């Protein structure tokens, strides 16, 4: 019984360590004007962007504005060649009529994500 308890504790500790290491990537950006994410408009101001990875290859970018509005957008992982060439995190916006639309999110670790509904 003592061995079984020790194995269970070891498995729990290992699982907790793996879970703790899989925290999502995140950044905070400031938009000077409202930005479209899909068809939803985020207001101007600070916005936190988090990358949430599912069990499959699904990646969701969760954007939360400083007023509390939250949007989840499906995204595709970009190749390292398509991501940022330097060590700075950045975002890419496209012009859509009179609006700006979020297209890509690039992290300083050279990972990048393109929103699936961006034109």
C-alpha positions in Angstrom: 0.0 0.0 0.0 2.9 2.3 0.8 4.4 1.7 -2.7 1.0 2.4 -4.4 0.7 5.7 -2.5 4.2 6.7 -3.4 3.6 6.0 -7.1 0.3 7.9 -7.0 2.0 10.9 -5.5 4.8 10.7 -8.0 2.3 10.6 -10.9 0.4 13.5 -9.4 3.6 15.6 -9.1 4.7 14.8 -12.6 1.3 15.6 -14.0 1.2 18.9 -12.1 4.7 19.8 -13.4 3.7 19.1 -17.0 0.5 21.2 -16.6 2.4 24.1 -15.1 4.8 24.2 -18.0 2.1 24.3 -20.6 0.9 27.8 -19.7 -0.3 29.8 -22.6 1.8 32.4 -24.4 0.5 35.9 -23.8 1.2 39.6 -24.5 -0.5 42.9 -23.8 -0.9 45.4 -26.6 -2.4 48.9 -26.9 -4.7 49.8 -29.7 -4.9 53.5 -30.6 -8.2 52.9 -32.3 -10.9 50.1 -32.4 -9.7 46.9 -34.1 -11.8 44.1 -35.7 -11.2 40.6 -34.6 -13.3 38.6 -37.1 -16.6 40.5 -37.2 -16.3 41.8 -33.6 -14.8 45.2 -32.8 -12.6 45.6 -29.8 -12.4 49.1 -28.4 -9.3 51.2 -28.4 -7.0 50.7 -25.3 -5.0 47.9 -23.7 -5.7 44.4 -24.8 -4.4 41.1 -23.5 -3.8 38.3 -26.0 -3.4 34.7 -24.8 -2.7 31.6 -26.9 -4.8 28.6 -25.8 -3.8 25.2 -27.3 -6.4 22.4 -27.4 -5.8 18.7 -27.3 -5.7 18.6 -31.1 -4.0 21.1 -33.5 -6.6 23.7 -32.6 -5.2 27.0 -31.5 -7.4 29.8 -30.1 -6.4 33.3 -29.5 -8.3 34.9 -26.6 -8.3 38.6 -26.6 -9.5 40.6 -23.6 -9.9 44.4 -23.7 -9.4 46.5 -20.6 -13.1 47.1 -20.4 -13.6 43.3 -19.9 -14.8 42.4 -23.4 -13.4 39.0 -24.4 -13.2 37.5 -27.9 -12.0 34.0 -28.9 -10.6 33.6 -32.4 -9.5 30.5 -34.2 -5.9 30.8 -35.4 -3.3 28.8 -37.4 0.3 28.4 -36.2 2.8 30.0 -38.6 6.2 28.6 -39.7 9.2 30.1 -38.0 10.2 31.6 -41.4 6.8 33.5 -41.5 7.1 34.7 -37.9 9.0 37.7 -36.5 12.6 38.0 -37.8 13.7 39.8 -34.6 13.2 39.4 -30.9 10.3 41.8 -30.6 6.7 40.7 -30.2 4.3 42.4 -32.6 0.9 42.3 -34.3 0.0 42.7 -37.9 -3.2 44.7 -38.8 -4.9 44.7 -42.2 -7.0 47.6 -43.4 -10.6 46.6 -44.1 -12.5 49.6 -45.4 -12.2 52.2 -42.7 -11.4 49.7 -40.0 -8.3 47.9 -38.9 -8.5 44.1 -38.6 -6.2 41.9 -36.5 -4.4 39.5 -38.9 -1.3 38.0 -37.2 0.2 37.8 -33.7 3.9 37.3 -33.5 5.8 36.5 -30.2 9.4 37.2 -29.3 10.2 33.5 -29.2 9.6 33.4 -33.0 6.2 31.7 -32.8 3.4 33.3 -34.7 -0.3 32.8 -35.3 -2.5 33.9 -38.1 -6.2 34.4 -37.5 -8.2 32.1 -39.7 -10.8 34.7 -40.6 -8.4 37.5 -41.5 -8.4 38.6 -45.1 
